[in-house]
Amino acid sequence: MTNQQQNEATAYWTVGPGRGELRSEALHVPGPEEALVRSLYSGISKGTELVVHHAAVPPCIAEEMRAPHQEGSFPAPVKFGYLSVGVVEQGPADWVGQTVFCLHPHQDRYVVPVSSLTRVPDGVPPRRAVLTGTVETAVNALWEAGPRLGDRVAVIGAGLVGGMVATLLRTFPLARLQLVDLDPARKDLADALGVDFAHPDDALPDCDTVFHCSASQGGLERSLQLVGDEGDIIEMSWYADRKITIPLGEDFHARRLSIRASQVGAVARARRHRRTNADRLELAVSLLTDPVFDAFLTGASAFAELPGVVQDLADGRLEALCHVIEYPAADAPSIQDQIPTTENVR
């Protein structure tokens, strides 16, 4: 690798509604408590990243929804993402050569404080480790809900987040756990996870807790119907700029139900005084020793193809739970030589 290549990086930017591109940028030399990371894989968190792609982040919460190493501002241009796994190439001696997870946008090389890095355990393959940020979201929701012995639980929405919640809950001593989705094809995921699957019409009522992850009005309405009297709905969906109407005149008031938001930006209140964000990430990555999580890795593409991949996800031409982006090896040609020409990038 040339000295020029060592000082440069390539990152994915959203440059306008429905438009993304790869851009070059300069890297600074790592300071005493910083590390230079060469990316191996990153993951596309489809729900959130497509909100950014469509420029649908509400202005009133733009600052709250910033990713840890985001550059630019919503709606665009903005460098956004938070599922990155790489190898430390420069930094403190005890970090060099370590495989790490970082809440960083899609970028082939980057410099960050070592405090932003989470070591990936030996038993966790680097590709699977891109799921760390989503497992962290699920961990936070479980801390928020506090499921108890013998509980009856439903998870509505069998996408990446809902599937993760169900995956963690399957190890709890529950009386009942159902993963609920309109799409009958999601039964294959439920089967791979070892979790009972149900269509919303067939889901069992009188739940102690319902985790709502479908980001749909219908899913939230069904949550109100499935939770038992004085039960809890943990709302994990981000509706962005969409307006949602729910029938609060029916089950909600009469049966004294509770709807609580769970958002990963802060540690859940029940653990906030005894756990840090770093503690939560370390727990999340340690859980990924279980190969069952490979069921969420549903495709892969080269980094140079990323703008087209995001557009394919947005247009529905590509279905994915977590689509993995693969980065060139350390001795590969510069990524700039691999980027498709402008006319080939949608």
Secondary structure, DSSP 8 states (H G I E B T S, - for coil): --HHHHTEEEEEEEEETTEEEEEEEE-----TTEEEEEEEEEEEEHHHHHHHHTT---GGGTTTT--TT-EE-SSSSEE----EEEEEEESSTTTTT-EEEE---SBSEEEEEGGGEEE--TTS-TTGGGGHHHHHHHHHHHHHH---TT-EEEEE--SHHHHHHHHHHTTS--SEEEEE-S-TTHHHHHHHHT-EEE-GGG----EEEEEE-S-SHHHHHHHHHHEEEEEEEEE----TT------IIIIIHHTT-EEEE--TTS--GGGTTT--HHHHHHHHHHHTTSGGGGGGEEEEEEGGGHHHHHHHHHHTSS--SEEEEE---TTS--GGGTS--GGG--
